[in-house]
Amino acid sequence: MGKELKKDCQNVIKYISELEDDAKRDFSKALDSNKSVTINIDGREILVLDKYLTFEEKEIKIHEEKFLPHVIEPSFGLGRIL
């Protein structure tokens, strides 16, 4: 994508990454059916071809989340050391 779009590549990546999940699904369906989608960025129309990107939806299971405490115990403070 970078070789063909050159300076517009970063704008296209930013545009697609900022889309909501439903809009990304619609974009992916349009890209699959038409093989290309035209998007409007800063008043310029940019043609995005299906060979530039693919969409993949994953479901990730989180088994454990660890949190660091935000409060330090007063018994371990500087006042105790001094």
C-alpha positions, -999 to 999 in steps of 0.1 A, spaced: 0 0 0 29 24 8 45 21 -26 13 29 -45 -3 55 -22 30 71 -10 21 101 12 -16 92 15 -8 58 31 -6 72 66 -39 92 61 -57 60 49 -44 40 79 -55 67 103 -89 70 86 -96 32 88 -83 28 123 -106 56 136 -137 40 122 -162 24 145 -165 -14 145 -197 -14 125 -183 10 100 -152 -13 96 -175 -43 90 -193 -23 63 -160 -11 48 -148 -47 47 -180 -60 30 -178 -32 4 -141 -40 -2 -149 -77 -7 -178 -72 -30 -164 -43 -52 -127 -51 -49 -121 -14 -43 -136 15 -21 -132 52 -27 -128 72 5 -127 110 9 -99 124 30 -93 162 32 -113 168 1 -93 142 -20 -107 109 -31 -84 80 -26 -90 46 -41 -84 17 -17 -80 -17 -34 -86 -50 -17 -50 -61 -21 -39 -32 2 -55 -46 34 -75 -74 49 -98 -74 79 -98 -101 106 -122 -103 135 -109 -121 166 -123 -130 199 -97 -129 227 -103 -146 261 -87 -129 290 -81 -153 319 -65 -130 344 -60 -93 348 -35 -80 372 -37 -45 388 -9 -27 406 -21 -9 437 -25 29 433 -19 35 470 13 27 489 9 15 524 18 42 549 40 18 568 63 17 538 65 54 534 96 77 537 85 89 571 91 53 584 125 52 569 136 86 583 
